[in-house]
């Protein structure tokens, strides 16, 4: 039953991927709108090869990885139409 609920969440999630500039003019990729973000953040950090964290309901990856993050989310089963890249 848990797997079925997670599949429904993946189909109807509204995910926003944005670039933000942090301290010392360093870019970060911020992904918001995910429920089980801690596990997804761990997978993304390993696949992209960058540092990051899951904090306050957002995945924060070091560097500008907007397109790579979108590709990985689609590969993980999220609907491409529900992902907005800014």
C-alpha positions, 0 to 999 in steps of 0.5 A: 500500500505504501508503494502505491501511495508513493507512486500517486505522490510522484505523479501529482507532485509539483516540483520547482527547480531553481538556481539561487546565488548564495554566499561569495557569489556561489550558485546552488540548485534548489529543488522544492515540492518533494515529500521524501526528499532526504533519500532523493537528495542522497541519490542525486548527490551521488549521481551528479557528483556534488555536495548538497543537503535536504533542509526545510523541505528543499534539496540544495545542491552545490552548483548549477545542476538544473537540467541534470536534476530534472533528468534524474527526477524523470528517470526516478519516475516523476512526471516531466510535466510536473517539473518546472525549471526556472 
